[in-house]
Structure formats: C-alpha cells, structure tokens
Amino acid sequence: FTDQPFLDEMTDKAIASLNKNNAPFILMVEGASIDKQSHPNYAAGQIWDNIEFDKAVGVGRAFANRTPQTLANTLVITTADHDQSIHIIGAVDTSVANSVQNVISTLAYPNGSRPGGSTIGTENRVGETSGFPDYQDANGDRYPENTNRIRLKVGYRTGDHTGSSVPVTAEGSGALL
C-alpha cells in the first residue's frame, strides 16, 4: 500500500487533530502488522513494523516532552496484547554456502498462508504478507535486496501467539502508578 502513510506520520496527525484547546484526549496507536507478519513467520515484515511502532512511540514521547504543561499532563503507555514466537538467534554470514537465515516452524497457523502463496487451511490471508513491506525482493528470500553479507538470523517456534509475559512501560504523569 504505497499510498499509506507511515505509522509515525499517522500518530503525529492524530495528536495534532486531538490536541485542541487544552482538552484531554486518549489516543491508542497499534503496530498491527507486527502480529500479521508474525503469523506466517515473515521476519522482515515483523521487524519492519516493530521499527514503525518504535517511531510512533517516539512521536508520542516527543509530544509529551514538548512543553512543561504537556510533560505534566501526558502519560505514554506502551505494551502488547500478547507475545509472538520470533527469536533473534544470532547473525548469519550469507556468503557461506547453505547458510540458514530463518528457522521457521512447521506448525501451521490455522486458516493462514505462508509467503509465496502456499495455503494452510482454507483461508488465504491476503494482506498479511502480500505487498508489505514495500521493498524489492527479486530473489524471493524475504529480505530487501542489499549487499550486506551478515544478516540477523531468526527463529520461530509457531505461527501463533505464545503465553509469554509482555512488558508494560509508562512514562509521564502518573507513570509510577
């Protein structure tokens, strides 16, 4: 979706629209594709959206720290509704023959699809990987074309959620509560 703004741009616009006349407001921002890219074990998309979400949190923090008044009256909370099974398990030298970059679970995500179009179950979850992120991947290795020899090596245990605890962070007025 090349015409869709980035998450930090949408966050900035939402804050500008809601921040009127010193009236209080609540804004929830979600990096939804973190989850959508994780189900088919699509590391590049999942990492991409984590970066997008981090930038959006940065916009919220910048707003909170804009003036003494916003600092005294703004609370920024960051959390997740559940965990995913991606693990960064090191780095891999791609110049080594048969090097493994992604260790993907063989467990199917119910009613989902894998990158490349192979369907698992009955539903093809178009939009979870197709067209995202917007870089060129001519060789189909699920990474942007680049000349980097060393890349992150990731592993997935499942195509579904995990029961792991997720962090909750808070910054600003009332954060200690």
C-alpha positions as CSV (number, residue, x, y, z in Angstrom):
1,F,0.0,0.0,0.0
2,T,2.4,2.6,-1.3
3,D,-0.1,5.5,-0.6
4,Q,-0.5,4.6,3.1
5,P,1.3,7.0,5.4
6,F,3.8,5.6,7.9
7,L,2.6,4.9,11.5
8,D,4.6,7.8,12.9
9,E,3.1,10.2,10.4
10,M,-0.4,9.0,11.3
11,T,0.4,9.3,15.0
12,D,1.6,12.9,14.6
13,K,-1.5,13.8,12.6
14,A,-3.8,12.2,15.2
15,I,-2.1,14.1,18.1
16,A,-2.4,17.3,16.1
17,S,-6.1,16.7,15.5
18,L,-6.9,15.7,19.1
19,N,-4.8,18.3,20.9
20,K,-7.3,21.2,20.8
21,N,-8.0,23.9,23.4
22,N,-6.2,22.0,26.2
23,A,-8.9,19.4,26.2
24,P,-7.8,16.0,27.5
25,F,-7.7,13.1,24.9
26,I,-6.8,9.5,24.7
27,L,-5.0,8.1,21.6
28,M,-4.3,4.4,21.0
29,V,-1.8,3.5,18.3
30,E,-1.3,0.0,17.2
31,G,1.5,-1.6,15.2
32,A,-1.0,-4.2,13.9
33,S,1.3,-5.7,11.2
34,I,3.7,-6.9,13.9
35,D,1.1,-9.6,14.6
36,K,0.0,-10.1,11.0
37,Q,3.6,-10.6,9.8
38,S,4.4,-13.0,12.6
39,H,1.7,-15.5,11.9
40,P,3.2,-16.6,8.6
41,N,6.7,-16.4,10.1
42,Y,7.6,-13.4,8.0
43,A,10.6,-11.8,9.9
44,A,11.3,-8.9,7.5
45,G,7.7,-7.6,7.8
46,Q,7.5,-8.2,11.5
47,I,10.8,-6.3,12.2
48,W,9.8,-3.6,9.8
49,D,6.5,-2.9,11.7
50,N,8.4,-3.0,15.1
51,I,10.5,-0.2,13.7
52,E,7.4,1.6,12.6
53,F,5.8,1.2,16.0
54,D,9.0,2.4,17.8
55,K,9.0,5.6,15.6
56,A,5.3,6.2,16.5
57,V,6.1,5.8,20.3
58,G,8.9,8.4,19.7
59,V,6.2,10.8,18.3
60,G,4.2,10.3,21.5
61,R,7.2,10.8,23.7
62,A,8.2,14.0,21.8
63,F,4.7,15.4,22.3
64,A,4.8,14.6,26.0
65,N,8.1,16.4,26.3
66,R,7.2,19.4,24.1
67,T,6.4,21.8,26.9
68,P,6.3,21.8,30.8
69,Q,2.5,21.7,30.5
70,T,2.4,18.6,28.2
71,L,5.0,16.9,30.3
72,A,2.9,17.5,33.5
73,N,-0.3,16.3,31.8
74,T,0.7,13.4,29.5
75,L,1.0,9.7,30.1
76,V,2.5,7.5,27.4
77,I,2.0,3.7,28.0
78,T,3.4,1.1,25.7
79,T,2.5,-2.6,25.8
80,A,1.3,-5.5,23.7
81,D,-1.8,-7.7,23.9
82,H,0.3,-10.9,23.5
83,D,3.7,-12.2,22.5
84,Q,4.8,-13.8,19.3
85,S,7.3,-16.6,18.8
86,I,10.1,-14.8,16.9
87,H,13.6,-15.1,18.5
88,I,16.7,-13.4,17.2
89,I,19.2,-16.2,17.5
90,G,22.3,-14.6,16.2
91,A,23.7,-13.5,12.9
92,V,24.5,-15.4,9.7
93,D,27.1,-14.9,7.1
94,T,25.2,-15.2,3.8
95,S,28.3,-15.9,1.8
96,V,28.6,-19.3,3.4
97,A,27.0,-22.0,1.2
98,N,23.7,-23.3,2.5
99,S,23.6,-20.8,5.4
100,V,20.2,-20.8,7.2
101,Q,18.7,-17.3,7.8
102,N,15.2,-18.1,9.0
103,V,14.3,-21.1,11.1
104,I,10.5,-21.4,10.5
105,S,8.1,-23.5,12.5
106,T,6.5,-26.4,10.6
107,L,3.4,-25.9,12.8
108,A,0.6,-24.3,10.7
109,Y,-1.2,-21.1,11.7
110,P,-4.9,-22.1,11.4
111,N,-6.5,-20.8,8.2
112,G,-3.4,-18.9,7.1
113,S,-0.9,-18.8,4.4
114,R,2.8,-18.8,4.0
115,P,4.8,-16.3,2.0
116,G,4.9,-17.3,-1.6
117,G,1.2,-18.2,-1.6
118,S,1.2,-21.7,-0.2
119,T,-2.1,-22.0,1.7
120,I,-2.5,-23.6,5.1
121,G,-6.1,-24.4,5.9
122,T,-8.8,-22.9,3.7
123,E,-8.3,-19.1,4.0
124,N,-5.6,-17.3,2.1
125,R,-4.8,-14.3,4.4
126,V,-4.1,-11.7,1.7
127,G,-2.7,-8.5,3.1
128,E,-0.7,-10.3,5.8
129,T,2.3,-10.6,3.6
130,S,1.4,-9.5,0.1
131,G,2.6,-6.0,-0.7
132,F,4.3,-5.5,2.7
133,P,6.9,-4.2,3.2
134,D,7.4,-2.1,0.1
135,Y,10.9,-3.1,-0.9
136,Q,12.1,-5.2,-3.8
137,D,12.7,-8.9,-3.2
138,A,13.8,-10.2,-6.7
139,N,15.2,-13.5,-5.4
140,G,12.3,-14.3,-3.1
141,D,14.4,-14.7,0.1
142,R,12.0,-12.4,2.1
143,Y,14.8,-9.8,2.6
144,P,15.4,-6.5,0.8
145,E,17.9,-6.7,-1.9
146,N,21.2,-5.5,-0.4
147,T,24.9,-6.2,-0.3
148,N,25.1,-7.0,3.4
149,R,26.8,-10.3,4.0
150,I,25.9,-10.5,7.6
151,R,22.2,-10.6,8.5
152,L,20.0,-11.3,11.5
153,K,19.2,-15.0,12.0
154,V,15.7,-15.5,13.4
155,G,13.7,-18.5,14.6
156,Y,10.0,-19.2,15.1
157,R,8.5,-21.8,17.3
158,T,5.0,-21.5,16.0
159,G,2.8,-19.4,13.7
160,D,0.6,-18.4,16.6
161,H,0.7,-16.5,19.8
162,T,2.7,-17.5,22.8
163,G,1.9,-17.4,26.5
164,S,4.9,-15.3,27.4
165,S,4.6,-12.2,29.5
166,V,4.8,-8.9,27.7
167,P,6.3,-5.7,29.1
168,V,4.3,-2.6,30.1
169,T,6.2,0.7,30.1
170,A,4.9,4.0,31.2
171,E,6.3,7.5,31.1
172,G,4.9,10.8,32.2
173,S,2.3,11.9,34.6
174,G,1.1,9.0,36.8
175,A,3.6,6.5,35.4
176,L,4.6,5.2,38.8
177,L,1.0,4.1,39.4
